Amino acid sequence: MEYHWYEDYWAMPRNLPRGHEFFIGYYQTRRAIHHHAAFIHTDQSCFLSTHLFDQGYRIFLHFNSGTMTEVERGETPALPVKIIRENMNLEAPLLAGLLGKLTE
C-alpha cells in the first residue's frame, strides 16, 4: 500500500497507473485511509504521520521541483530529520522543509 503526497494539486499526474486513485480533499483522503485503499494520491499533508506505517503504507513525497522522496521509519541519513520515530507527526517537518525543499 502506498500514500503519495503532492506539494501542489496541479502537479499531480493526470494519468495514474491502473488501481491508483486520486483522493482530493480532507474527507476523501480520510475515507481512503480508513478503508485501506491500496494506492492513495493526494495533496493532504495533515494525514502524514507514522500511523500510516502502522497501517502498512509506504509514504512518498512529490515536490514541485520533480523530486520524489520516500519516508521510512528509523534512521534517514539523506534527510535533515535524522530519525523518524514512532508516533511522529510528519506534517510539521514537511512544512518546515526538513523532508524536502518546498516551493517558495
Residue pairs with C-beta under 8 A, 6 or more apart in sequence:
1 36
1 37
1 38
1 39
1 55
1 56
1 57
1 58
2 38
2 39
2 40
2 57
2 58
2 59
2 60
3 33
3 40
3 42
3 47
3 48
3 52
3 57
3 58
3 59
3 60
4 39
4 40
4 41
4 42
4 60
4 62
5 42
5 43
5 44
5 45
5 48
5 59
5 60
5 61
5 62
5 94
6 12
6 41
6 42
6 43
6 62
7 43
7 61
7 62
7 63
7 64
7 102
7 103
8 43
8 64
8 103
9 24
9 43
11 62
11 64
12 22
12 41
12 43
12 62
13 41
16 22
16 39
16 41
17 39
19 38
19 39
20 39
20 41
21 32
21 37
21 39
21 40
21 41
22 41
22 42
23 29
23 31
23 32
23 37
23 40
23 41
23 42
23 44
24 42
24 43
25 44
26 44
26 46
28 42
29 40
29 42
29 44
29 47
30 47
32 40
32 42
33 40
33 47
33 52
33 55
36 55
36 56
40 57
45 91
45 94
45 95
46 91
48 59
48 71
48 89
48 90
48 91
48 94
49 87
49 88
49 89
49 90
49 91
50 73
50 84
50 85
50 86
50 87
50 88
50 90
51 87
52 59
53 59
53 73
58 70
58 72
59 70
59 71
59 72
59 90
60 68
60 69
60 70
60 71
61 68
61 69
61 70
61 71
61 94
61 99
61 100
62 68
63 69
63 100
63 101
63 102
63 103
64 102
64 103
65 101
65 103
67 100
67 101
69 79
69 99
69 100
71 79
71 84
71 90
71 99
72 84
73 84
73 86
74 83
74 84
75 82
75 83
76 82
76 83
76 84
79 98
79 99
79 100
80 97
80 98
80 99
81 93
81 98
81 99
84 90
90 99
93 99
94 100
94 102
95 102
